[in-house]
Structure formats: structure tokens, C-alpha cells
Amino acid sequence: MIKSVQQLTPQSEEARTTQCVSAISRSARCRRYERLQVALVHDYLNGMRGGEKVLESLCRLFPHAPLYTLLHNRGSVSPLIEDRAITTSPLQYMPFAATKYRHYLPLFPVCAELAKVGDCDLVISTSHAVAKAMVRRRRGKPKHICYIHTPMRYVWDRFDDYFGPAKVGRLPSRYIYRPIAGALQRYDRATNDRVDVFVANSRFVADRVRRIYQRTAEVVPPPVDVERFAALERAPEDWYVVVSALAPYKRVDLAIAACAALGRPLKIVGSGPELPGLSNLARQLNAQIEFLGFISDAELGDCFRRARALLFPGVEDFGIVPVEAIASGCPVIALGKGGILDSMNTDTAVLYSDTGVEGLKAAILEFEARSFDELTLRRRARAFSEEAFLSGFTAVLDEAMRSQ
């Protein structure tokens, strides 16, 4: 059972800030950073996903730093992020930008250039689009550290997932979106010299930075709120769970097909544009699938507590969900490619290499013939705590500031 609602409640903001700052104060770092004028940059603020969790940790580290972003939907992020000076770009004032911001993708570079920060000592950006470009530099100042989740995935490795013929049609993909992507690629490469130090969230992303930008990147895994799941007591049942945005590259269709073929029940947490197609697939295969949509943190913890294992069939830049699962004592069955190789090993997951349905089916059967040690899973998860993130990030920051 879940021990109590109180035990599952996240730490108070004051307690978490005290704990996290203690992780970086051991060598008088706090006093050193207090003397600097620091600015934070983030692509856009319209929800609390993995990138915003990184930003939230940086806001704890720099509680008075102003924040620059393309777009801010007020109330969409945590109070820790909201309660600071936030400067937006012209995208903020475009019609329907709050919900249709992706339609303005060709204008992202222009908006970034009109919202650059420069009057400070240190800029820290968290970027998967154009945030790394939103810096105005003169004679190598300000120092700029970029925590990069990935180079723009929708114009590089995953163009087809967003703008390929199957998504937008053959002619629009070739004659409209491909030229736009080419222009964005040129801008993305041309602005990478505005960054002094790249910090990637995984070795997988560091390799992508090397391939696309010809730059090296330090690797610091993102923060995961592992304490939120520490009080859960495992009581596994006979069903599997997927926790994911329902987007094409997440490959939730493979989880549905594999579970249908094996006669295993599956619960799917999350929503997204693929929901209608996945629902149709489940009906066609007569699969035992329950779509839960968006659920609360407490309900997510209960899913991890009761699920037999988490299924993770997509390739991710890092993959926070599997770490949350093992923090709950829930083992993982995952495709052994991408950023998940930084967090999972054979003690915490069944990792398989065949990207199709047969590979996942075989992995499920392998899992069912094995056992996992719950304490080993939880111990591994603690390596990706917020304190570990801040310790690793500030070590990189210290080295960068010494070299200026």
C-alpha cells in the first residue's frame, strides 16, 4: 500500500531549496554566484515537462535571476518559475500563440534575435529550440552555459515525425516544410558559437551535439524528483503500464501490439495527438488496454506501485519516466537505445535491441522469467536526484568560470 498521503507529498519549497543549495555550498559557491549578475533563458513556458524541471532547479540555484523566453502562458509553470521577472519575445503577442505557437516555427529565429539578453555576467540557457541563441555577446561576454536537451529535433533527426509526408503530405513536406527546416538548421548551426559550454542531458545528446555542431558537451543527467516515490510500497498486479505523451516517436503502438499478442493487460498514462489512432489500434487488436489520460502525481505513484513493469519502447534523449519508475521499485522493459542507456542497466531493466513488436514481446517474456531487487532499483534512482544534478551542474559551472 501507499503508506500515507502525507508521506507522498513533495517536500516544501523552502525545505527543497535548503537541501539543494546545501549541495552546492560546500566550497563557498553560493557566495561566489551571489556576486554575479545571472540571467536564465528558456525556449517557452507553457507547461511543466522535463525541461521545465531543469529550469526549476536552476531557479532554486539562482533565486533572483531574471528569465528570458519566447512565450509565457501565465500560470502554466510552477510558482518558483513564475515568481521572477520574465521577459518575452514578440511571439507573446502573436494571434493564438498560447496554443498555436508551433505554427510560428519559421519566426522563432526572428523572435529569438529580438529577445536576446546581454547585460549580465553569466547566462544559463536550457534549450531544445532557439534558447541557446538568445544571447547578445561582445568580446566573449557574458559567459554562456547551455544545458541542451537536444538540438532542434524537429529539423534534424526527427523531421519526418513532425513534418514528413505521412504527417503533412508529400508535396507540403518537400516544398514547404523541408526548406523551412533547412533555414532553421542553418540558423541553429550559425548560433552555436554563442555558447561557451554545452551541457547535455545524456551521452546520446552529447553525441548529437558533436555530430551537428562539431562541439563537445559535458554530460549531467537532469534532475528527477525521486523522493516523491520513495514512500511507495510495491504491490504488483498483472498489468503493464506506459507513461508517455502520445506522439509518433514514442512508439506506444508497439506496446499495444505486443501486449495484445501476448494477452497482457496494459494501462496507458498520457495524452496527445496519437490518441485516436492508438484507440483504434487497440480496438482492432481486441487488446486489454485502458487509456487513463493525464493523472495526478499521487495516481501516477499508485500506477508505478501496482504495475508489473513499465514499458518504454521509444528512443528518448534521456527518459525521466523510467527513473521515476525504478524510484518506486517498479522495473522497466525498454528499447536499449538512446539516453536510457545512461540510467538503466541489467539490474533495473530488461533492455532489448529489436525495434519491432517481436523484440518487445520477447523482452516481456524475458522479464516474466526474471526477478528484480526493489532496493537495487531504488538505490540506482537516487543517482539522478535533484541534489545530484545541482552538484554536477555547478561543478561544470565552476570550471567554466575559472577559465574565463
C-alpha angles and dihedrals in degrees: 000000000000103000096223141323090245092057091052094051111108118249117273114268091246092052093047093048091050092049094046096045089051087061091062102034099075095099100034090267093143093059090047094052093044088067092056129084102232130187128189125213127196131172099239139331112227106120146357107267131141094289092052090051088059090048090049091055090050089050088057090050093048105028095173100041116121117235128226121198143155095239138007123195100195115237094017096107135047122289090247089064096036095052098075139069107288122191119194136195130240087274087078090070100044116115113271091353092141091071104012099046093128089064087067093057093121088058096051093096092050091048091047092052091051094051103047122145121217114142097092143073100244135023121194115189129186106205144182095146126014104330091104088061096052095094128104109208134188122184092346097310139158101037108240125205114184121200099201122200089184139319108268098303095194093061099036126033099358103040092124092052090060108023107011124127092266091056105039105008132270099272098043090046093053103036104030112022099033093057090046090051090049091054091048091049090054091049092046092053095041093056100046090093088069087074122082097187130016118207113193126201093226143005087255091061092041088058090051091051089052093049098044103031100023087232133125120236133201113231122231116160115230122258118270122194093232093159089067089069100035096096095054118115113211118238103165120200130190100276134088128222138216119196110190150116105265097243127137098252092053088072095213086155088072091055090051093048094046094048091045092052092049096040093240122148116240133193119201120204117196141041140234146131094304094061097100093048093046091049090052091049091052091051093047091052093042086232125174094241129153117192108207099179117201113350136183124267090253091051091049090053089051090052091053090046094053104031119102089224142329116258114214110176101160134084111250134185089235115331117226095185095068090052090051088050096053090043084063092048091253114137123224137230107200144164103256097231135097130010095340089080087072093059109027130062136168091279092060105029149019103243117197132186107203105096095204135081093271091058092054093045091053091048092052091052091047090051092051090056092052138066130219130207110236095207091053090053093049093045091054091050092057090067087072099051123133090253090056090050094051092046091052095043095049090049088058090044092051091053092048093051092048090056096054 
